[in-house]
Amino acid sequence: MRLKKGVRELVSEAEKEISSMAVNEAVKNHGKDNFIFVDIRDVRELERDGMIPGAFHAPRGLLEFWVDPDSPYYKDIFGDPQKTYILYCASAWRSALATKALKDMGLENVVHFAGGLKGWKEVGGPIAQKAIRNKN
């Protein structure tokens, strides 16, 4: 089967339209009140690899529904215009696509960080065992 666009092309296109943060900058911003880290990985990845402490888990398949205030699945954690939402996944492909989707929806204060959780671990960012914060 021949596709019009592969995932690499989609990610490359998304990266041209979104804001990315260097992984070292993401680590530096961890724990600051004006940033919310959003882990979009599958719950099995969280169980296997841990997650950034205090991150909000919003699975990629539900993210747009949780961000949209008109959705019955809306999570009010996404309604604070004073916060910057930092999305991440394992290696920054899904988070690039997700960041673009949220930008397309009109959420302006959203970025992702280069390298994903893999890059985070490589620079010594803190890791916690799965402690999902998705009640808001």
N, C-alpha and C positions, 0 to 999 in steps of 0.2 A: 504494500500500500504506500502510495506517495502522498505526503501531506503538503499543503500549501506553505505552512510554517511549522517548524519544529519547536520544541520547548526552548532550546537555546536562543532561537531568534525572538521568541516571545519575551524571554527574560531580558535580552539585550535591548529590545524596544522599550520595555518597561523602565529599565534603568536610565534611559535617556529622558524620561518624563517625571521621575520621582527624586526625592532627596534620600541620599545615603549618608550614613554616619560611619566613620572609621571605627573599627572595633575598640581601639584604645579609648576613643572618645565615649563610646557607649559604656565601657567599664567605668570611666571617670564620672559619668552621669548617673550611674546606678545608685539608687537610694535617695536621690534628690527628689523633693516633693513635686516638682513640675514635670516629671517624666513617669510614664507608666510603660513598663515593658510588657509586651503581649506575645506570648508563645503560641504560635499557630500550628505546632506539630501535632501529630496524632498522639493520643493518650499512651499508646504502647511505647512511643519514643520517649515520653516523659518518664515512664516507669523504667525503661532500660538505661537512659542516658542522664537522668536528672534534669534540672531546669535552673534558670536564673532565680535566685531567691527573691520572693515577693512578686514574681511575674504573674500576670493574669493569663489564664489559659483560655484561648478562644480558638477552637479547632478550625482549620482552614475551610472546611465544608460549611460552617455555620457563621463565619465571620461577618459577611455582608448582612445577614439577618439580625445579628446581634448589634450591629452598628446603626441600622435604620430605625429611627424612632417610630416609624409607621408600621413596623413589623411586630407581630405578636410575640416575637422572641427577643425583642430589644433588651439590651443590658445598659442600664444608666451609667455605667462606668465610662462609656464612650461619649457621654454628653457634656464633658467639661472642656470648654474652649480654652481654658488656661493651662491645660495639660498637653504635653507632646507625647504621642503614642509611638513607641519604638517597637516595631514588629520584628520578630526573628523566627527562623526555622533552623534546620540542621546546617545548611550551607548557603543560605541567602537566595535561593532560586524561588521557592514558594513565597518567601516574604517580599521579594521584589514584585511578583505578580499580585500579591495581596495588597501591597502598598499602592500599586497603580489602581487596583479596583476601588479602594477606599477613596483615593484622590478623585477618581471618576465619579464617585458618589457625592463628592463635595466636602469630604473631611480633609481640611487643609493641614492640620497639625499632626501629620503622620509621616514617619520615616522608617527606614529599616537600616540594619547595620551590616556592613560587608563581612563576609566570612561565616555568618550564622553562629550557631552554638559551637561548632567546630573551631572557628576562629576565636571565639570567646574563651574556650578552654585553653587554646594555644598561648594566649597572652596572660593566662593565670586568673581570669575572671572567676568569681565565686560560683559554686554550683551547690544546689540543694537537692535532696531527694524529692520526689514528687510530693508537692503540697499545693494542690490546685486551689487557686484563688479565683473562682468564677461565680461567686454568689451575687455580685453587684450587677 
